[in-house]
């Protein structure tokens, strides 16, 4: 597997794990949806601001 494919696989796996963790967290549904929305906006905002859609490692904080 190429390093690009490995990186994409790791990012996808991390995203799936994050979503599953948020869905099973002991929070009310509305609070969980707001948290997911805020995190998604933060991540996509950083992707838009970065060069060529690349984000530096460690630049997205939970």
mmCIF file of the N, C-alpha and C atoms, coordinates in Angstrom:
data_MODEL
# 
_entry.id   MODEL 
# 
loop_
_atom_site.group_PDB 
_atom_site.id 
_atom_site.type_symbol 
_atom_site.label_atom_id 
_atom_site.label_alt_id 
_atom_site.label_comp_id 
_atom_site.label_asym_id 
_atom_site.label_entity_id 
_atom_site.label_seq_id 
_atom_site.pdbx_PDB_ins_code 
_atom_site.Cartn_x 
_atom_site.Cartn_y 
_atom_site.Cartn_z 
_atom_site.occupancy 
_atom_site.B_iso_or_equiv 
_atom_site.pdbx_formal_charge 
_atom_site.auth_seq_id 
_atom_site.auth_comp_id 
_atom_site.auth_asym_id 
_atom_site.auth_atom_id 
_atom_site.pdbx_PDB_model_num 
ATOM 1   N N  . UNK A 1 1  ? 0.851   -1.181 0.000  1.00 0.00 ? 1  UNK A N  1 
ATOM 2   C CA . UNK A 1 1  ? 0.000   0.000  0.000  1.00 0.00 ? 1  UNK A CA 1 
ATOM 3   C C  . UNK A 1 1  ? 0.888   1.233  0.000  1.00 0.00 ? 1  UNK A C  1 
ATOM 4   N N  . UNK A 1 2  ? 0.544   2.205  -0.786 1.00 0.00 ? 2  UNK A N  1 
ATOM 5   C CA . UNK A 1 2  ? 1.336   3.430  -0.847 1.00 0.00 ? 2  UNK A CA 1 
ATOM 6   C C  . UNK A 1 2  ? 1.122   4.252  0.418  1.00 0.00 ? 2  UNK A C  1 
ATOM 7   N N  . UNK A 1 3  ? 2.041   5.162  0.675  1.00 0.00 ? 3  UNK A N  1 
ATOM 8   C CA . UNK A 1 3  ? 1.914   5.998  1.870  1.00 0.00 ? 3  UNK A CA 1 
ATOM 9   C C  . UNK A 1 3  ? 0.703   6.920  1.768  1.00 0.00 ? 3  UNK A C  1 
ATOM 10  N N  . UNK A 1 4  ? 0.347   7.329  0.541  1.00 0.00 ? 4  UNK A N  1 
ATOM 11  C CA . UNK A 1 4  ? -0.840  8.171  0.357  1.00 0.00 ? 4  UNK A CA 1 
ATOM 12  C C  . UNK A 1 4  ? -2.097  7.389  0.730  1.00 0.00 ? 4  UNK A C  1 
ATOM 13  N N  . UNK A 1 5  ? -2.181  6.158  0.261  1.00 0.00 ? 5  UNK A N  1 
ATOM 14  C CA . UNK A 1 5  ? -3.330  5.313  0.580  1.00 0.00 ? 5  UNK A CA 1 
ATOM 15  C C  . UNK A 1 5  ? -3.411  5.008  2.062  1.00 0.00 ? 5  UNK A C  1 
ATOM 16  N N  . UNK A 1 6  ? -2.262  4.804  2.681  1.00 0.00 ? 6  UNK A N  1 
ATOM 17  C CA . UNK A 1 6  ? -2.225  4.545  4.114  1.00 0.00 ? 6  UNK A CA 1 
ATOM 18  C C  . UNK A 1 6  ? -2.712  5.767  4.882  1.00 0.00 ? 6  UNK A C  1 
ATOM 19  N N  . UNK A 1 7  ? -2.267  6.940  4.473  1.00 0.00 ? 7  UNK A N  1 
ATOM 20  C CA . UNK A 1 7  ? -2.689  8.175  5.138  1.00 0.00 ? 7  UNK A CA 1 
ATOM 21  C C  . UNK A 1 7  ? -4.185  8.399  5.026  1.00 0.00 ? 7  UNK A C  1 
ATOM 22  N N  . UNK A 1 8  ? -4.723  8.160  3.843  1.00 0.00 ? 8  UNK A N  1 
ATOM 23  C CA . UNK A 1 8  ? -6.165  8.320  3.640  1.00 0.00 ? 8  UNK A CA 1 
ATOM 24  C C  . UNK A 1 8  ? -6.925  7.312  4.495  1.00 0.00 ? 8  UNK A C  1 
ATOM 25  N N  . UNK A 1 9  ? -6.431  6.096  4.541  1.00 0.00 ? 9  UNK A N  1 
ATOM 26  C CA . UNK A 1 9  ? -7.072  5.068  5.360  1.00 0.00 ? 9  UNK A CA 1 
ATOM 27  C C  . UNK A 1 9  ? -7.053  5.415  6.838  1.00 0.00 ? 9  UNK A C  1 
ATOM 28  N N  . UNK A 1 10 ? -5.928  5.946  7.310  1.00 0.00 ? 10 UNK A N  1 
ATOM 29  C CA . UNK A 1 10 ? -5.836  6.344  8.712  1.00 0.00 ? 10 UNK A CA 1 
ATOM 30  C C  . UNK A 1 10 ? -6.784  7.497  9.028  1.00 0.00 ? 10 UNK A C  1 
ATOM 31  N N  . UNK A 1 11 ? -6.858  8.482  8.149  1.00 0.00 ? 11 UNK A N  1 
ATOM 32  C CA . UNK A 1 11 ? -7.776  9.604  8.366  1.00 0.00 ? 11 UNK A CA 1 
ATOM 33  C C  . UNK A 1 11 ? -9.229  9.141  8.364  1.00 0.00 ? 11 UNK A C  1 
ATOM 34  N N  . UNK A 1 12 ? -9.564  8.266  7.436  1.00 0.00 ? 12 UNK A N  1 
ATOM 35  C CA . UNK A 1 12 ? -10.926 7.748  7.366  1.00 0.00 ? 12 UNK A CA 1 
ATOM 36  C C  . UNK A 1 12 ? -11.262 6.959  8.630  1.00 0.00 ? 12 UNK A C  1 
ATOM 37  N N  . UNK A 1 13 ? -10.340 6.120  9.063  1.00 0.00 ? 13 UNK A N  1 
ATOM 38  C CA . UNK A 1 13 ? -10.557 5.337  10.281 1.00 0.00 ? 13 UNK A CA 1 
ATOM 39  C C  . UNK A 1 13 ? -10.720 6.215  11.508 1.00 0.00 ? 13 UNK A C  1 
ATOM 40  N N  . UNK A 1 14 ? -9.914  7.266  11.594 1.00 0.00 ? 14 UNK A N  1 
ATOM 41  C CA . UNK A 1 14 ? -10.023 8.193  12.724 1.00 0.00 ? 14 UNK A CA 1 
ATOM 42  C C  . UNK A 1 14 ? -11.367 8.911  12.704 1.00 0.00 ? 14 UNK A C  1 
ATOM 43  N N  . UNK A 1 15 ? -11.818 9.316  11.516 1.00 0.00 ? 15 UNK A N  1 
ATOM 44  C CA . UNK A 1 15 ? -13.109 10.004 11.403 1.00 0.00 ? 15 UNK A CA 1 
ATOM 45  C C  . UNK A 1 15 ? -14.255 9.083  11.810 1.00 0.00 ? 15 UNK A C  1 
ATOM 46  N N  . UNK A 1 16 ? -14.214 7.840  11.362 1.00 0.00 ? 16 UNK A N  1 
ATOM 47  C CA . UNK A 1 16 ? -15.255 6.879  11.718 1.00 0.00 ? 16 UNK A CA 1 
ATOM 48  C C  . UNK A 1 16 ? -15.248 6.639  13.227 1.00 0.00 ? 16 UNK A C  1 
ATOM 49  N N  . UNK A 1 17 ? -14.067 6.484  13.803 1.00 0.00 ? 17 UNK A N  1 
ATOM 50  C CA . UNK A 1 17 ? -13.958 6.289  15.250 1.00 0.00 ? 17 UNK A CA 1 
ATOM 51  C C  . UNK A 1 17 ? -14.499 7.471  16.031 1.00 0.00 ? 17 UNK A C  1 
ATOM 52  N N  . UNK A 1 18 ? -14.216 8.673  15.560 1.00 0.00 ? 18 UNK A N  1 
ATOM 53  C CA . UNK A 1 18 ? -14.710 9.879  16.219 1.00 0.00 ? 18 UNK A CA 1 
ATOM 54  C C  . UNK A 1 18 ? -16.233 9.929  16.186 1.00 0.00 ? 18 UNK A C  1 
ATOM 55  N N  . UNK A 1 19 ? -16.805 9.655  15.034 1.00 0.00 ? 19 UNK A N  1 
ATOM 56  C CA . UNK A 1 19 ? -18.265 9.695  14.904 1.00 0.00 ? 19 UNK A CA 1 
ATOM 57  C C  . UNK A 1 19 ? -18.910 8.643  15.797 1.00 0.00 ? 19 UNK A C  1 
ATOM 58  N N  . UNK A 1 20 ? -18.388 7.435  15.791 1.00 0.00 ? 20 UNK A N  1 
ATOM 59  C CA . UNK A 1 20 ? -18.949 6.372  16.632 1.00 0.00 ? 20 UNK A CA 1 
ATOM 60  C C  . UNK A 1 20 ? -18.825 6.743  18.106 1.00 0.00 ? 20 UNK A C  1 
ATOM 61  N N  . UNK A 1 21 ? -17.674 7.277  18.495 1.00 0.00 ? 21 UNK A N  1 
ATOM 62  C CA . UNK A 1 21 ? -17.485 7.698  19.881 1.00 0.00 ? 21 UNK A CA 1 
ATOM 63  C C  . UNK A 1 21 ? -18.459 8.785  20.290 1.00 0.00 ? 21 UNK A C  1 
ATOM 64  N N  . UNK A 1 22 ? -18.693 9.743  19.421 1.00 0.00 ? 22 UNK A N  1 
ATOM 65  C CA . UNK A 1 22 ? -19.638 10.816 19.734 1.00 0.00 ? 22 UNK A CA 1 
ATOM 66  C C  . UNK A 1 22 ? -21.066 10.298 19.830 1.00 0.00 ? 22 UNK A C  1 
ATOM 67  N N  . UNK A 1 23 ? -21.419 9.368  18.959 1.00 0.00 ? 23 UNK A N  1 
ATOM 68  C CA . UNK A 1 23 ? -22.781 8.847  18.969 1.00 0.00 ? 23 UNK A CA 1 
ATOM 69  C C  . UNK A 1 23 ? -23.073 8.008  20.208 1.00 0.00 ? 23 UNK A C  1 
ATOM 70  N N  . UNK A 1 24 ? -22.068 7.370  20.765 1.00 0.00 ? 24 UNK A N  1 
ATOM 71  C CA . UNK A 1 24 ? -22.263 6.544  21.949 1.00 0.00 ? 24 UNK A CA 1 
ATOM 72  C C  . UNK A 1 24 ? -21.914 7.263  23.246 1.00 0.00 ? 24 UNK A C  1 
ATOM 73  N N  . UNK A 1 25 ? -21.532 8.512  23.167 1.00 0.00 ? 25 UNK A N  1 
ATOM 74  C CA . UNK A 1 25 ? -21.193 9.290  24.358 1.00 0.00 ? 25 UNK A CA 1 
ATOM 75  C C  . UNK A 1 25 ? -22.464 9.573  25.162 1.00 0.00 ? 25 UNK A C  1 
ATOM 76  N N  . UNK A 1 26 ? -22.332 9.640  26.478 1.00 0.00 ? 26 UNK A N  1 
ATOM 77  C CA . UNK A 1 26 ? -23.514 9.886  27.323 1.00 0.00 ? 26 UNK A CA 1 
ATOM 78  C C  . UNK A 1 26 ? -23.918 11.362 27.341 1.00 0.00 ? 26 UNK A C  1 
ATOM 79  N N  . UNK A 1 27 ? -24.367 11.863 26.214 1.00 0.00 ? 27 UNK A N  1 
ATOM 80  C CA . UNK A 1 27 ? -24.827 13.247 26.085 1.00 0.00 ? 27 UNK A CA 1 
ATOM 81  C C  . UNK A 1 27 ? -26.211 13.235 25.449 1.00 0.00 ? 27 UNK A C  1 
ATOM 82  N N  . UNK A 1 28 ? -26.976 14.280 25.695 1.00 0.00 ? 28 UNK A N  1 
ATOM 83  C CA . UNK A 1 28 ? -28.257 14.394 24.980 1.00 0.00 ? 28 UNK A CA 1 
ATOM 84  C C  . UNK A 1 28 ? -28.012 14.548 23.476 1.00 0.00 ? 28 UNK A C  1 
ATOM 85  N N  . UNK A 1 29 ? -28.963 14.132 22.665 1.00 0.00 ? 29 UNK A N  1 
ATOM 86  C CA . UNK A 1 29 ? -28.818 14.174 21.211 1.00 0.00 ? 29 UNK A CA 1 
ATOM 87  C C  . UNK A 1 29 ? -28.519 15.554 20.662 1.00 0.00 ? 29 UNK A C  1 
ATOM 88  N N  . UNK A 1 30 ? -29.219 16.567 21.155 1.00 0.00 ? 30 UNK A N  1 
ATOM 89  C CA . UNK A 1 30 ? -29.008 17.931 20.664 1.00 0.00 ? 30 UNK A CA 1 
ATOM 90  C C  . UNK A 1 30 ? -27.581 18.384 20.946 1.00 0.00 ? 30 UNK A C  1 
ATOM 91  N N  . UNK A 1 31 ? -27.085 18.095 22.123 1.00 0.00 ? 31 UNK A N  1 
ATOM 92  C CA . UNK A 1 31 ? -25.714 18.487 22.485 1.00 0.00 ? 31 UNK A CA 1 
ATOM 93  C C  . UNK A 1 31 ? -24.694 17.778 21.596 1.00 0.00 ? 31 UNK A C  1 
ATOM 94  N N  . UNK A 1 32 ? -24.922 16.500 21.323 1.00 0.00 ? 32 UNK A N  1 
ATOM 95  C CA . UNK A 1 32 ? -24.020 15.739 20.461 1.00 0.00 ? 32 UNK A CA 1 
ATOM 96  C C  . UNK A 1 32 ? -24.021 16.296 19.045 1.00 0.00 ? 32 UNK A C  1 
ATOM 97  N N  . UNK A 1 33 ? -25.197 16.622 18.518 1.00 0.00 ? 33 UNK A N  1 
ATOM 98  C CA . UNK A 1 33 ? -25.275 17.184 17.167 1.00 0.00 ? 33 UNK A CA 1 
ATOM 99  C C  . UNK A 1 33 ? -24.559 18.525 17.077 1.00 0.00 ? 33 UNK A C  1 
ATOM 100 N N  . UNK A 1 34 ? -24.695 19.355 18.101 1.00 0.00 ? 34 UNK A N  1 
ATOM 101 C CA . UNK A 1 34 ? -24.000 20.645 18.115 1.00 0.00 ? 34 UNK A CA 1 
ATOM 102 C C  . UNK A 1 34 ? -22.484 20.440 18.132 1.00 0.00 ? 34 UNK A C  1 
ATOM 103 N N  . UNK A 1 35 ? -22.026 19.474 18.920 1.00 0.00 ? 35 UNK A N  1 
ATOM 104 C CA . UNK A 1 35 ? -20.596 19.189 19.001 1.00 0.00 ? 35 UNK A CA 1 
ATOM 105 C C  . UNK A 1 35 ? -20.059 18.710 17.656 1.00 0.00 ? 35 UNK A C  1 
ATOM 106 N N  . UNK A 1 36 ? -20.787 17.805 17.000 1.00 0.00 ? 36 UNK A N  1 
ATOM 107 C CA . UNK A 1 36 ? -20.371 17.307 15.684 1.00 0.00 ? 36 UNK A CA 1 
ATOM 108 C C  . UNK A 1 36 ? -20.325 18.460 14.682 1.00 0.00 ? 36 UNK A C  1 
ATOM 109 N N  . UNK A 1 37 ? -21.330 19.316 14.705 1.00 0.00 ? 37 UNK A N  1 
ATOM 110 C CA . UNK A 1 37 ? -21.391 20.458 13.790 1.00 0.00 ? 37 UNK A CA 1 
ATOM 111 C C  . UNK A 1 37 ? -20.204 21.398 14.007 1.00 0.00 ? 37 UNK A C  1 
ATOM 112 N N  . UNK A 1 38 ? -19.902 21.718 15.261 1.00 0.00 ? 38 UNK A N  1 
ATOM 113 C CA . UNK A 1 38 ? -18.784 22.618 15.566 1.00 0.00 ? 38 UNK A CA 1 
ATOM 114 C C  . UNK A 1 38 ? -17.455 22.029 15.109 1.00 0.00 ? 38 UNK A C  1 
ATOM 115 N N  . UNK A 1 39 ? -17.236 20.746 15.393 1.00 0.00 ? 39 UNK A N  1 
ATOM 116 C CA . UNK A 1 39 ? -15.977 20.107 15.003 1.00 0.00 ? 39 UNK A CA 1 
ATOM 117 C C  . UNK A 1 39 ? -15.841 20.045 13.490 1.00 0.00 ? 39 UNK A C  1 
ATOM 118 N N  . UNK A 1 40 ? -16.924 19.729 12.797 1.00 0.00 ? 40 UNK A N  1 
ATOM 119 C CA . UNK A 1 40 ? -16.874 19.654 11.334 1.00 0.00 ? 40 UNK A CA 1 
ATOM 120 C C  . UNK A 1 40 ? -16.554 21.023 10.740 1.00 0.00 ? 40 UNK A C  1 
ATOM 121 N N  . UNK A 1 41 ? -17.180 22.071 11.267 1.00 0.00 ? 41 UNK A N  1 
ATOM 122 C CA . UNK A 1 41 ? -16.904 23.420 10.775 1.00 0.00 ? 41 UNK A CA 1 
ATOM 123 C C  . UNK A 1 41 ? -15.452 23.801 11.033 1.00 0.00 ? 41 UNK A C  1 
ATOM 124 N N  . UNK A 1 42 ? -14.928 23.425 12.188 1.00 0.00 ? 42 UNK A N  1 
ATOM 125 C CA . UNK A 1 42 ? -13.529 23.722 12.517 1.00 0.00 ? 42 UNK A CA 1 
ATOM 126 C C  . UNK A 1 42 ? -12.578 23.022 11.552 1.00 0.00 ? 42 UNK A C  1 
ATOM 127 N N  . UNK A 1 43 ? -12.816 21.754 11.314 1.00 0.00 ? 43 UNK A N  1 
ATOM 128 C CA . UNK A 1 43 ? -11.934 20.976 10.435 1.00 0.00 ? 43 UNK A CA 1 
ATOM 129 C C  . UNK A 1 43 ? -12.006 21.490 8.998  1.00 0.00 ? 43 UNK A C  1 
ATOM 130 N N  . UNK A 1 44 ? -13.224 21.703 8.479  1.00 0.00 ? 44 UNK A N  1 
ATOM 131 C CA . UNK A 1 44 ? -13.355 22.172 7.104  1.00 0.00 ? 44 UNK A CA 1 
ATOM 132 C C  . UNK A 1 44 ? -12.828 23.587 6.944  1.00 0.00 ? 44 UNK A C  1 
ATOM 133 N N  . UNK A 1 45 ? -12.960 24.409 7.974  1.00 0.00 ? 45 UNK A N  1 
ATOM 134 C CA . UNK A 1 45 ? -12.394 25.756 7.930  1.00 0.00 ? 45 UNK A CA 1 
ATOM 135 C C  . UNK A 1 45 ? -10.885 25.718 7.819  1.00 0.00 ? 45 UNK A C  1 
ATOM 136 N N  . UNK A 1 46 ? -10.256 24.813 8.569  1.00 0.00 ? 46 UNK A N  1 
ATOM 137 C CA . UNK A 1 46 ? -8.799  24.680 8.497  1.00 0.00 ? 46 UNK A CA 1 
ATOM 138 C C  . UNK A 1 46 ? -8.369  24.136 7.142  1.00 0.00 ? 46 UNK A C  1 
ATOM 139 N N  . UNK A 1 47 ? -9.154  23.222 6.582  1.00 0.00 ? 47 UNK A N  1 
ATOM 140 C CA . UNK A 1 47 ? -8.816  22.685 5.263  1.00 0.00 ? 47 UNK A CA 1 
ATOM 141 C C  . UNK A 1 47 ? -8.901  23.769 4.197  1.00 0.00 ? 47 UNK A C  1 
ATOM 142 N N  . UNK A 1 48 ? -9.901  24.639 4.285  1.00 0.00 ? 48 UNK A N  1 
ATOM 143 C CA . UNK A 1 48 ? -10.062 25.702 3.297  1.00 0.00 ? 48 UNK A CA 1 
ATOM 144 C C  . UNK A 1 48 ? -8.938  26.723 3.391  1.00 0.00 ? 48 UNK A C  1 
ATOM 145 N N  . UNK A 1 49 ? -8.461  27.008 4.603  1.00 0.00 ? 49 UNK A N  1 
ATOM 146 C CA . UNK A 1 49 ? -7.421  28.015 4.792  1.00 0.00 ? 49 UNK A CA 1 
ATOM 147 C C  . UNK A 1 49 ? -6.027  27.503 4.461  1.00 0.00 ? 49 UNK A C  1 
ATOM 148 N N  . UNK A 1 50 ? -5.839  26.206 4.505  1.00 0.00 ? 50 UNK A N  1 
ATOM 149 C CA . UNK A 1 50 ? -4.503  25.656 4.300  1.00 0.00 ? 50 UNK A CA 1 
ATOM 150 C C  . UNK A 1 50 ? -4.152  25.597 2.813  1.00 0.00 ? 50 UNK A C  1 
ATOM 151 N N  . UNK A 1 51 ? -2.883  25.422 2.530  1.00 0.00 ? 51 UNK A N  1 
ATOM 152 C CA . UNK A 1 51 ? -2.404  25.344 1.144  1.00 0.00 ? 51 UNK A CA 1 
ATOM 153 C C  . UNK A 1 51 ? -2.832  24.037 0.505  1.00 0.00 ? 51 UNK A C  1 
ATOM 154 N N  . UNK A 1 52 ? -3.486  24.131 -0.636 1.00 0.00 ? 52 UNK A N  1 
ATOM 155 C CA . UNK A 1 52 ? -3.876  22.971 -1.442 1.00 0.00 ? 52 UNK A CA 1 
ATOM 156 C C  . UNK A 1 52 ? -4.690  21.942 -0.669 1.00 0.00 ? 52 UNK A C  1 
ATOM 157 N N  . UNK A 1 53 ? -5.429  22.362 0.333  1.00 0.00 ? 53 UNK A N  1 
ATOM 158 C CA . UNK A 1 53 ? -6.271  21.439 1.080  1.00 0.00 ? 53 UNK A CA 1 
ATOM 159 C C  . UNK A 1 53 ? -5.523  20.542 2.034  1.00 0.00 ? 53 UNK A C  1 
ATOM 160 N N  . UNK A 1 54 ? -4.259  20.845 2.303  1.00 0.00 ? 54 UNK A N  1 
ATOM 161 C CA . UNK A 1 54 ? -3.472  20.018 3.210  1.00 0.00 ? 54 UNK A CA 1 
ATOM 162 C C  . UNK A 1 54 ? -3.435  20.680 4.581  1.00 0.00 ? 54 UNK A C  1 
ATOM 163 N N  . UNK A 1 55 ? -3.546  19.875 5.612  1.00 0.00 ? 55 UNK A N  1 
ATOM 164 C CA . UNK A 1 55 ? -3.478  20.363 6.984  1.00 0.00 ? 55 UNK A CA 1 
ATOM 165 C C  . UNK A 1 55 ? -2.218  19.795 7.613  1.00 0.00 ? 55 UNK A C  1 
ATOM 166 N N  . UNK A 1 56 ? -1.488  20.628 8.340  1.00 0.00 ? 56 UNK A N  1 
ATOM 167 C CA . UNK A 1 56 ? -0.276  20.154 8.990  1.00 0.00 ? 56 UNK A CA 1 
ATOM 168 C C  . UNK A 1 56 ? -0.641  19.180 10.101 1.00 0.00 ? 56 UNK A C  1 
ATOM 169 N N  . UNK A 1 57 ? 0.191   18.187 10.305 1.00 0.00 ? 57 UNK A N  1 
ATOM 170 C CA . UNK A 1 57 ? -0.041  17.209 11.352 1.00 0.00 ? 57 UNK A CA 1 
ATOM 171 C C  . UNK A 1 57 ? -0.094  17.907 12.704 1.00 0.00 ? 57 UNK A C  1 
ATOM 172 N N  . UNK A 1 58 ? -1.087  17.557 13.502 1.00 0.00 ? 58 UNK A N  1 
ATOM 173 C CA . UNK A 1 58 ? -1.225  18.119 14.832 1.00 0.00 ? 58 UNK A CA 1 
ATOM 174 C C  . UNK A 1 58 ? -1.889  19.475 14.878 1.00 0.00 ? 58 UNK A C  1 
ATOM 175 N N  . UNK A 1 59 ? -2.387  19.987 13.765 1.00 0.00 ? 59 UNK A N  1 
ATOM 176 C CA . UNK A 1 59 ? -2.980  21.322 13.775 1.00 0.00 ? 59 UNK A CA 1 
ATOM 177 C C  . UNK A 1 59 ? -4.463  21.309 14.126 1.00 0.00 ? 59 UNK A C  1 
ATOM 178 N N  . UNK A 1 60 ? -5.084  20.130 14.170 1.00 0.00 ? 60 UNK A N  1 
ATOM 179 C CA . UNK A 1 60 ? -6.491  20.035 14.538 1.00 0.00 ? 60 UNK A CA 1 
ATOM 180 C C  . UNK A 1 60 ? -6.554  19.456 15.943 1.00 0.00 ? 60 UNK A C  1 
ATOM 181 N N  . UNK A 1 61 ? -7.090  20.235 16.864 1.00 0.00 ? 61 UNK A N  1 
ATOM 182 C CA . UNK A 1 61 ? -7.157  19.815 18.262 1.00 0.00 ? 61 UNK A CA 1 
ATOM 183 C C  . UNK A 1 61 ? -8.588  19.442 18.619 1.00 0.00 ? 61 UNK A C  1 
ATOM 184 N N  . UNK A 1 62 ? -8.750  18.379 19.446 1.00 0.00 ? 62 UNK A N  1 
ATOM 185 C CA . UNK A 1 62 ? -10.112 17.981 19.853 1.00 0.00 ? 62 UNK A CA 1 
ATOM 186 C C  . UNK A 1 62 ? -10.738 18.986 20.779 1.00 0.00 ? 62 UNK A C  1 
# 
